[in-house]
Amino acid sequence: MPRRIASIDILRGLIMIVMALDHTRDYFHITGVTADPLDPATTTVGLYFTRWITHFCAPGFVFLSGLSAFLSAQKKTRQEAAVFLIKRGAWLVVAELTIVNLGLTFNPFFTFVILQVIWAIGWSMIILGLLSRYPFTLTLVIGLLLFFGHNAADYITFPQQGRMVDLWRILLTASGTIIVLDEHHLVGAFYAILPWTGIMLLGYCTGYLYRHSFVAVKRKQLLLMAGSSLIVLFVVLRLINHYGDPVPWQPQASALRQVFAFLNASKYPPSLDYACMTLGPLLIALALLEEVQSPWTRFVTVYGNVPFFYYILHFYLLHALLVIFFYLTGYNNSQIIDNNPFFFRQAHFGYTLPVVYAIWAAVVLALYYPCRWFGQYKRTHTQWWLRYI
């Protein structure tokens, strides 16, 4: 088993905990499916923060997946590491299409398949596996080109129809793209693959700083410098308001709403502005967490040790709770498919933010002991399939 680095598991645990807040809001907030919580003109401070803080989760999840892939490869040959990444990536793609989608929608007919972060991670791992067979520099260069250059696609006019257009959107520009397979089956492509691949490749290359021979003080300095530079770049790009995001921010009626607009960088696909805004603070946190050990870090590490296991369980638990609330609030079987693809999620169902936060805390705490058990099981067992979960 590859060596575990406490700061990585702590940060990943924090990411997994916060991530569940966004999904709890989707399922249980009164405007979860009827309003944009980041719309500067209509949102509130509490609602905006609840959604915006979760922006750090997907980039962190993808970046740390790449970093962990580098660490895992240290005890393998280049060929072994490449094959494992390709196989694990393929497994994650299949898992997204089946296990994750069932938990997300509770739609056993899979009439609407949603492609999200596990899909993007899976394909990114396959690409990383192919690249890892070549010199490290090639992976770094391609990662930098994708990270800093993918927004050049914002200035290209593409055809609006056809399967090749669908493929291009899935690879690079997907922003809620709906692909019609037939009259009964749709695909929602929400995570364009290549922009996320750029983040994973840079995470993989950052793993170079975690080699045994690398000086910890120097690593911390480099992480702080890189994180600070990304934050500065984010501010500069937003002030220029030209390159780095497909939707330039617009002046607002008040200073507060101006801040909302300034921070509302595009996640679908992840723009350069968005990536800088989120990965900058995450790199700083990764540096500062190296020397932190306390009861709360041990608590969050439990989730960080088994991220995929937690990810699957939290969707099923949240959706099971939604089913219970669905029937308790008076809905019946005839109303289940009204809001396809999200079975049981009615448009006008939901609660206030304090209730959402209470449900979120209950779900996170409920998953603590299952995650701790599975983490201990992985440490004491060597079955091949454990490497994929």
C-alpha positions as CSV (number, residue, x, y, z in Angstrom):
1,M,0.0,0.0,0.0
2,P,1.4,3.5,-0.9
3,R,2.4,5.6,2.0
4,R,-0.2,8.0,3.4
5,I,0.5,11.7,3.9
6,A,-1.6,13.2,6.6
7,S,-2.1,16.7,5.0
8,I,-3.5,15.1,1.9
9,D,-6.0,13.0,3.8
10,I,-7.0,15.9,6.0
11,L,-7.7,18.2,3.1
12,R,-9.5,15.4,1.2
13,G,-11.6,14.7,4.3
14,L,-12.6,18.4,4.5
15,I,-13.5,18.4,0.8
16,M,-15.7,15.3,1.2
17,I,-17.5,16.8,4.2
18,V,-18.2,20.1,2.5
19,M,-19.2,18.4,-0.7
20,A,-22.1,16.7,1.0
21,L,-23.5,20.1,1.9
22,D,-24.1,21.0,-1.7
23,H,-25.9,17.7,-2.4
24,T,-28.0,18.1,0.7
25,R,-29.0,21.6,-0.6
26,D,-29.9,20.1,-4.0
27,Y,-32.2,17.5,-2.4
28,F,-33.7,19.4,0.6
29,H,-33.6,23.2,0.1
30,I,-36.8,24.8,-1.0
31,T,-35.2,26.4,-4.1
32,G,-32.9,23.5,-4.8
33,V,-34.2,22.9,-8.3
34,T,-35.9,26.2,-9.0
35,A,-33.3,28.9,-8.5
36,D,-29.6,29.6,-9.0
37,P,-28.0,30.1,-5.6
38,L,-25.2,32.1,-7.2
39,D,-27.3,34.5,-9.1
40,P,-26.1,37.9,-7.8
41,A,-29.4,39.6,-8.4
42,T,-31.6,37.2,-6.4
43,T,-29.5,35.2,-3.9
44,T,-28.9,35.8,-0.2
45,V,-25.7,35.8,1.7
46,G,-26.4,32.4,3.4
47,L,-27.5,30.7,0.2
48,Y,-24.7,32.1,-1.9
49,F,-22.1,31.0,0.7
50,T,-23.6,27.5,1.0
51,R,-23.2,27.0,-2.7
52,W,-20.0,28.9,-3.3
53,I,-17.9,27.2,-0.6
54,T,-18.6,23.8,-2.2
55,H,-16.9,25.1,-5.4
56,F,-13.6,24.0,-3.8
57,C,-14.7,20.4,-3.7
58,A,-14.5,19.1,-7.2
59,P,-11.2,20.8,-8.1
60,G,-9.7,19.6,-4.9
61,F,-11.1,16.1,-5.4
62,V,-9.6,15.9,-8.9
63,F,-6.3,17.5,-8.0
64,L,-5.7,15.2,-5.0
65,S,-6.7,12.2,-7.2
66,G,-3.8,13.1,-9.5
67,L,-1.4,13.7,-6.6
68,S,-2.4,10.3,-5.0
69,A,-1.9,8.7,-8.4
70,F,1.8,9.9,-8.4
71,L,2.3,8.6,-4.9
72,S,0.7,5.2,-5.7
73,A,3.0,4.9,-8.7
74,Q,6.2,5.2,-6.6
75,K,6.2,1.5,-5.7
76,K,5.3,0.3,-9.2
77,T,7.1,0.1,-12.5
78,R,6.0,2.7,-15.1
79,Q,4.1,0.0,-17.0
80,E,2.3,-1.3,-13.9
81,A,1.4,2.2,-12.8
82,A,0.0,3.1,-16.3
83,V,-2.1,-0.1,-16.5
84,F,-3.5,0.4,-13.1
85,L,-4.5,4.0,-13.8
86,I,-6.2,3.0,-17.0
87,K,-8.1,0.1,-15.3
88,R,-9.1,2.2,-12.4
89,G,-10.2,5.0,-14.7
90,A,-12.4,2.6,-16.7
91,W,-13.9,1.3,-13.5
92,L,-14.8,4.8,-12.3
93,V,-16.5,5.5,-15.7
94,V,-18.6,2.4,-15.3
95,A,-19.3,3.2,-11.7
96,E,-20.5,6.7,-12.6
97,L,-22.9,5.3,-15.3
98,T,-24.3,2.7,-12.9
99,I,-23.8,2.9,-9.1
100,V,-23.4,6.7,-8.9
101,N,-26.3,7.5,-11.2
102,L,-28.6,5.1,-9.4
103,G,-27.8,6.7,-6.1
104,L,-28.1,10.2,-7.5
105,T,-31.4,9.8,-9.2
106,F,-33.0,6.6,-7.8
107,N,-34.2,6.1,-11.4
108,P,-33.9,2.4,-12.0
109,F,-34.7,2.8,-15.7
110,F,-31.6,5.1,-16.3
111,T,-33.7,7.3,-18.6
112,F,-31.5,10.3,-17.7
113,V,-27.8,9.5,-17.1
114,I,-25.8,12.3,-15.5
115,L,-22.1,12.6,-16.2
116,Q,-20.3,14.3,-13.3
117,V,-17.1,14.3,-11.3
118,I,-16.5,10.6,-11.1
119,W,-16.9,10.4,-14.9
120,A,-14.4,13.2,-15.4
121,I,-11.9,11.6,-12.9
122,G,-12.3,8.3,-14.6
123,W,-11.5,9.5,-18.1
124,S,-8.7,11.8,-16.7
125,M,-7.1,8.8,-15.1
126,I,-7.2,6.9,-18.4
127,I,-5.5,9.9,-20.1
128,L,-3.0,10.1,-17.3
129,G,-2.3,6.4,-17.5
130,L,-1.5,6.8,-21.2
131,L,0.7,9.9,-20.6
132,S,2.5,8.4,-17.6
133,R,4.3,6.0,-19.9
134,Y,6.2,8.9,-21.4
135,P,8.6,11.4,-19.9
136,F,7.3,13.3,-16.9
137,T,7.8,16.6,-18.7
138,L,5.2,15.7,-21.3
139,T,2.5,15.3,-18.6
140,L,3.5,18.6,-17.1
141,V,3.4,20.5,-20.4
142,I,0.0,19.0,-21.4
143,G,-1.4,19.7,-17.9
144,L,-0.3,23.4,-18.1
145,L,-1.7,23.8,-21.7
146,L,-5.1,22.3,-20.7
147,F,-5.2,24.3,-17.4
148,F,-4.2,27.7,-18.8
149,G,-5.3,27.3,-22.4
150,H,-8.7,25.5,-22.6
151,N,-10.6,28.8,-22.4
152,A,-9.3,29.6,-25.9
153,A,-12.3,27.4,-27.0
154,D,-14.6,30.2,-25.8
155,Y,-13.5,32.1,-28.9
156,I,-14.3,29.4,-31.4
157,T,-17.7,29.0,-33.0
158,F,-18.7,25.4,-33.3
159,P,-21.6,23.8,-35.2
160,Q,-24.7,23.4,-33.1
161,Q,-25.8,19.9,-34.1
162,G,-24.4,16.4,-34.8
163,R,-22.6,13.7,-32.8
164,M,-19.2,15.2,-33.4
165,V,-20.5,18.4,-31.7
166,D,-21.7,16.3,-28.8
167,L,-18.3,14.7,-28.5
168,W,-16.6,18.1,-28.6
169,R,-18.8,19.3,-25.8
170,I,-18.2,16.2,-23.7
171,L,-14.5,16.7,-24.1
172,L,-14.1,20.4,-23.7
173,T,-17.1,22.7,-23.4
174,A,-20.0,20.9,-21.7
175,S,-22.2,23.2,-19.7
176,G,-25.3,21.3,-18.9
177,T,-25.3,19.7,-22.4
178,I,-28.2,17.4,-23.0
179,I,-27.6,14.6,-25.4
180,V,-30.6,12.7,-26.8
181,L,-29.9,9.0,-27.3
182,D,-33.5,8.1,-28.1
183,E,-37.0,9.1,-27.1
184,H,-36.6,7.5,-23.7
185,H,-33.0,8.1,-22.9
186,L,-31.0,11.3,-22.3
187,V,-27.5,12.0,-21.2
188,G,-26.6,15.2,-19.2
189,A,-23.0,16.0,-19.7
190,F,-22.1,18.4,-16.9
191,Y,-18.3,17.8,-16.5
192,A,-16.3,18.4,-19.7
193,I,-13.4,16.0,-19.5
194,L,-10.3,17.8,-20.7
195,P,-10.5,20.9,-18.4
196,W,-10.7,18.5,-15.4
197,T,-7.9,16.4,-16.9
198,G,-5.6,19.5,-16.8
199,I,-6.3,19.8,-13.1
200,M,-5.6,16.1,-12.5
201,L,-2.3,16.2,-14.5
202,L,-1.1,19.2,-12.5
203,G,-2.0,17.3,-9.3
204,Y,0.0,14.3,-10.5
205,C,3.0,16.6,-11.3
206,T,2.7,18.2,-7.8
207,G,3.3,14.7,-6.4
208,Y,6.9,15.3,-7.4
209,L,7.2,17.5,-4.3
210,Y,6.2,14.6,-2.1
211,R,9.0,12.3,-2.9
212,H,11.0,11.0,0.1
213,S,14.0,13.0,-1.0
214,F,12.3,16.3,-1.4
215,V,12.8,18.8,1.5
216,A,9.6,19.4,3.4
217,V,10.4,23.1,4.0
218,K,11.0,23.7,0.3
219,R,7.8,21.9,-0.6
220,K,5.8,24.1,1.8
221,Q,7.4,27.2,0.3
222,L,6.6,26.1,-3.2
223,L,3.0,25.2,-2.4
224,L,2.4,28.6,-0.7
225,M,4.0,30.4,-3.6
226,A,1.9,28.5,-6.2
227,G,-1.3,29.0,-4.3
228,S,-0.7,32.7,-3.8
229,S,0.2,33.1,-7.4
230,L,-3.1,31.4,-8.5
231,I,-5.1,33.7,-6.3
232,V,-3.4,36.8,-7.7
233,L,-3.9,35.5,-11.2
234,F,-7.6,35.0,-10.5
235,V,-8.0,38.6,-9.3
236,V,-6.1,40.0,-12.3
237,L,-8.2,37.9,-14.8
238,R,-11.4,38.9,-13.2
239,L,-10.4,42.6,-13.3
240,I,-9.5,42.3,-16.9
241,N,-12.7,40.4,-17.5
242,H,-11.8,39.1,-20.9
243,Y,-10.0,35.8,-21.0
244,G,-10.4,33.1,-18.4
245,D,-14.2,32.7,-18.1
246,P,-16.8,32.1,-20.8
247,V,-19.2,34.5,-19.0
248,P,-17.7,37.8,-18.0
249,W,-19.1,39.2,-14.8
250,Q,-21.4,42.2,-15.0
251,P,-21.7,45.3,-12.7
252,Q,-24.3,45.0,-10.0
253,A,-26.6,47.3,-8.0
254,S,-24.7,47.1,-4.7
255,A,-21.2,46.4,-3.5
256,L,-22.2,43.1,-1.9
257,R,-23.8,41.9,-5.2
258,Q,-20.7,43.1,-7.0
259,V,-18.7,40.7,-4.8
260,F,-21.1,37.9,-5.6
261,A,-20.7,38.5,-9.3
262,F,-16.9,38.8,-9.1
263,L,-16.6,35.5,-7.3
264,N,-19.1,33.7,-9.5
265,A,-16.7,32.0,-11.8
266,S,-18.0,29.3,-14.2
267,K,-17.7,25.7,-13.0
268,Y,-19.3,24.1,-16.0
269,P,-16.8,23.6,-17.6
270,P,-14.3,24.8,-15.0
271,S,-12.9,28.0,-16.3
272,L,-9.4,29.2,-15.6
273,D,-10.8,31.8,-13.3
274,Y,-12.7,29.1,-11.4
275,A,-9.6,26.8,-11.2
276,C,-7.4,29.6,-9.9
277,M,-10.0,30.8,-7.4
278,T,-10.3,27.3,-5.9
279,L,-6.9,25.7,-6.3
280,G,-5.0,28.7,-5.0
281,P,-6.5,28.4,-1.5
282,L,-6.4,24.6,-1.6
283,L,-2.6,24.6,-2.3
284,I,-2.1,27.0,0.6
285,A,-4.2,24.8,2.8
286,L,-2.2,21.7,1.7
287,A,1.0,23.5,2.8
288,L,-0.4,24.7,6.2
289,L,-1.9,21.3,7.1
290,E,1.4,19.5,7.1
291,E,2.1,20.5,10.7
292,V,-1.4,20.2,12.0
293,Q,-2.4,17.3,14.2
294,S,-5.5,17.5,16.5
295,P,-8.7,15.7,17.3
296,W,-10.5,17.5,14.5
297,T,-7.9,16.5,11.9
298,R,-8.2,12.9,13.0
299,F,-12.0,13.2,12.6
300,V,-11.9,14.5,9.1
301,T,-9.1,12.1,8.1
302,V,-11.5,9.3,8.5
303,Y,-13.5,10.6,5.5
304,G,-10.3,11.5,3.6
305,N,-9.0,7.9,3.8
306,V,-12.0,6.4,2.0
307,P,-13.3,9.2,-0.4
308,F,-14.9,7.0,-3.0
309,F,-16.6,4.8,-0.4
310,Y,-17.9,7.9,1.4
311,Y,-19.0,9.5,-1.9
312,I,-21.2,6.5,-2.8
313,L,-22.7,6.1,0.6
314,H,-23.6,9.8,1.1
315,F,-25.7,9.8,-2.1
316,Y,-27.6,6.7,-1.2
317,L,-28.2,8.0,2.4
318,L,-29.3,11.4,1.3
319,H,-31.6,10.0,-1.3
320,A,-33.1,7.5,1.1
321,L,-33.8,10.3,3.5
322,L,-35.5,12.2,0.6
323,V,-37.7,9.2,-0.1
324,I,-38.8,9.2,3.6
325,F,-39.5,13.0,3.5
326,F,-41.3,12.5,0.2
327,Y,-43.9,10.2,1.7
328,L,-44.1,11.9,5.1
329,T,-45.0,15.2,3.5
330,G,-47.9,13.7,1.6
331,Y,-46.6,12.9,-1.9
332,N,-47.6,9.5,-3.4
333,N,-46.4,7.0,-6.0
334,S,-48.2,8.8,-8.9
335,Q,-45.9,11.8,-8.4
336,I,-42.6,10.0,-8.4
337,I,-41.7,10.5,-12.0
338,D,-43.0,14.1,-12.3
339,N,-39.5,15.5,-12.0
340,N,-37.5,13.1,-14.0
341,P,-34.5,12.4,-13.7
342,F,-34.6,13.0,-10.0
343,F,-37.2,10.6,-8.7
344,F,-38.8,11.9,-5.4
345,R,-37.5,15.4,-5.8
346,Q,-40.6,17.7,-6.4
347,A,-40.0,21.2,-7.6
348,H,-41.8,22.9,-4.6
349,F,-40.6,20.5,-1.9
350,G,-38.0,21.7,0.5
351,Y,-36.9,23.4,3.7
352,T,-35.0,26.5,4.9
353,L,-31.2,26.6,5.1
354,P,-31.0,25.8,8.8
355,V,-32.8,22.5,8.2
356,V,-30.5,21.8,5.3
357,Y,-27.5,22.3,7.5
358,A,-29.0,20.0,10.2
359,I,-29.6,17.2,7.7
360,W,-26.1,17.7,6.3
361,A,-24.5,17.4,9.7
362,A,-26.6,14.3,10.5
363,V,-25.6,12.6,7.3
364,V,-21.9,13.3,7.8
365,L,-21.9,12.0,11.4
366,A,-23.9,9.0,10.4
367,L,-21.2,8.0,7.9
368,Y,-18.3,8.4,10.4
369,Y,-18.3,4.9,11.8
370,P,-18.9,3.1,8.4
371,C,-16.0,5.1,7.0
372,R,-13.8,4.4,9.9
373,W,-14.6,0.7,9.7
374,F,-13.8,0.6,6.0
375,G,-10.6,2.5,6.4
376,Q,-9.4,0.0,9.0
377,Y,-10.5,-2.9,6.8
378,K,-8.4,-1.5,3.9
379,R,-5.4,-1.1,6.1
380,T,-5.6,-4.7,7.3
381,H,-6.6,-6.5,4.1
382,T,-5.0,-6.9,0.7
383,Q,-7.7,-8.1,-1.6
384,W,-7.1,-6.7,-5.2
385,W,-10.5,-5.0,-5.4
386,L,-9.8,-2.7,-2.4
387,R,-7.4,-0.7,-4.6
388,Y,-10.4,0.4,-6.7
389,I,-12.6,1.7,-3.9
